[in-house]
Amino acid sequence: MGGMGGGMENADENCKLTINGGTITLQVGGDGLDTNGYLYLNGGEVYVSGPTNSGNGSMDYALGATVTGGTLVTAGAAGMAQGFSDGTQAFAIVSANGQAGDTITVQDANGAELASFTPTTAFQSIVVTAPGMADGQAYKLLVNGQATEFTASTQATAGAGQGMGGKGVGMGMGGQGGRDMGSRGPRGINGQGVQSQDAQGTTSTGAQDSQSAQSAAIQNA
């Protein structure tokens, strides 16, 4: 998958990328989950490594991205990163620096593991959703044991905050009806407050393409 994807000039209400089940693992040099319309995650497991260049994103959609179930972990560059715009299952985007082979783990407040992924590329931004994540609840993201606390949401929101070991900045204005208006500059994850961590645990609230898809139920019309 690749290409320019989510600008409003190419937006198409009839274009939908729907994932209902199976396991999808991608390593991308361009855009990852890429649609000129809407992205829907209803089930299954999705893992995306890359891109490493700031001109593309692990998720790239023009009109909206909704999650109702399933597990997704993406790890890519921060410059054009997008997260979900809304959903019934909570999600988050966390800015965290890591290298290929660094393990990402998401835990609930009791330390139970909700998701885990070892990307094959370096990364600056992580999008995560998993069964059990609830709106307004606190979770912990670990990159090789370095922890970041974050709050999951069912709506993309603007904001910044203070976290473990430092202060970060939420990048982006509030979402407009769950839609990305197509700016190709740093978008602040479709209006969602960025939650950040460097290798020391600083945090704030808020090349080739290869694809392996096993038993995936994908529709891209």
N, C-alpha and C positions, 0 to 999 in steps of 0.2 A: 504494500500500500504506500502511496506517496502522493506528491503533487501539492498544489496550493490550497485545496480544500476551502476552509471556512470563511472567505470573504463574502460580504453581502452582495457584491457584484455578481457572484456565481451562485447565490442562494437559490434553492429549489425546494419548495414545500413538498414535492413528491419524492424527494430523495431521502431514503431511510436506511440506516444500518442498524439491524436488530440482532441481538445475541440472546438466544434462549437457553443454551446449554452447551455441554462439551467443554473442552479445554483448548484454549488458544494461547500460543506462545509466539511472540514476535520479537525480532531484532530489526530495528529500522534505522536507516540513515536519513530518510525524509520523514514525512508525517506518518503516524502510526494508524490509529483508528480514525479514518478520514472520510468525511461525508459533507456534501454541500447542503444537506438538510438537517435531519435529526438523527441522533444516536440514542438507542434504547438498549439498556442492559437489564434483562429479566431473569437471568440465571447463568449457570456455568462458571468457568474460571478464565480470566483473561490476565495475561502477564506481558508487559511491553518493556523491552530494553531499548533506550534511545528515544529520539535522536540525541546526538551530542552537540549539534550546532543549533544556535539560538534562532535560526530562521524557520524552524519546524517544531512540531510538538508531538508528544505521545498520543494525544487526542486532538483532533482538529475538526470542528463542526461549525456550521454557519448559523443554525437556528436554535438548537437546544440539545441538551443531553440529559436523559432521565434514567434513574436507576430504581428498580423495584425489587431486585434480588441479585444473587450471585456475588462472586468475589472478583475484584479488579485491583491490580497493583501495577502502576506504570512508574518508570524511573527514567527521566530524560532531562533535556536542557530546560532552563527556566524562562528563556526569553519570550517564547510564544506559547507557553504552557496554558492549557485549559483544564478545568475540572468539570464536574457535573454542574448543571444549572438547577436541577431540582430532583426530587425523588421521594419515595416512601421509605427507602432504606437510607440511612445516614451515610455521609461521605466526608472526606476532607482532602485538602491539598497541603503538603508540608514541604517547605524548602529545606533540602538536606543534601550536603555534598558527600559523594561517595565514589568509589572506583569500581571497575568491573570485578566481580567476585565478592564484593561486600554484601553481606546478608541483611535484608530489610525484614523486620518482624514487627507486627502490630499486636499489642496486648490490651486487654481490658483492665479495669481498675483492680481486679483481683489477680492479675498476672497471667490470665488464660490467653493462649495464643489464638488470634482470630485470622491472621494471614501471615504468610512468609514467602519471600521471593529473593533470589540471588541474581541480580541483573548481570548481563554480559558486557555492559558498557558503563562508562562513567556517567554520573548523573548529578543534577542540582535540584530537581523538583520531583516530588512523589505524589501521585494521586492514589487514594485508597478508599475502597468500600468493601464491606464483608458482612455476611449474615451475623446478626448480633449487635451491630453498630446502631446506636439509637440517637435521635436528635437531642442535642444539648448535653450529652454525656462525655466525660473525659476519657481519653485513651492515651496510650504511650506508643511511640514509634521508636524502634531501636535500629541503628545502623552500626553493625559490628559491636553492639553493646552500648553505644552512645545514645542516650535517651532524649527524646523530645516529647513533651506532653502537648496534646492538642484536644480540641473540642469538635466533635462531629456535628453535622447539620444536615437537614433535608432541603435547605435552600442556600444558594450562593449568597454570601453577605460580604460587605466591605468591612475592613477594619484592621487594626494592628494591636499588639499587646505585649506584655512583659511575660517572659517565661524563664525556663531553667538556664541560668548562666548568662543572660544577655537580653538585648532588646532588638526587635526587628520591625520591619515596616510592612503593613498591608498594602499591596499594590493593586489599584484598580477601583473603579467606581462601582456603585451598586448595580446589580443585574437589572436588566429591563425586561420584565416579563419572562425571565428565564432564557433570554435570547442574547447571543453574542452579536454585536452590531458590526463585526467584521473588521475592526482596526487591526492592521498587521504589525503594529508596534507591540511592546510588552503589554499584555492585556490584563494582568492581574487576575488571571484565571476566571474569566467571565464574571468579574465582579466579586469573586470570593476572596475573603481576607487570606493572605498568604501566611502560613505558619512555618517558621524557619528554624533550621539547625545547621551549624557548621560542624566540623569534625570534633570540636570540643564540646558540643552540646548546646550552643547558643540557639535560642528559640524565640519565636513570637507567635501570638495567637492568630487566631483568625480561622570502507564504509560501504556497508552493503546492507541491502534489505534481505532478510530471510524470514520465512514464516513456517511454523509447524502448527498445524491445526488438526486435532484429533477429536473425532466425533462432534465437530462443531456444528451448531445450528445457527447459521448466519444468513440473513437476508439483506441484500443491499440493492434496493430497487430505485 
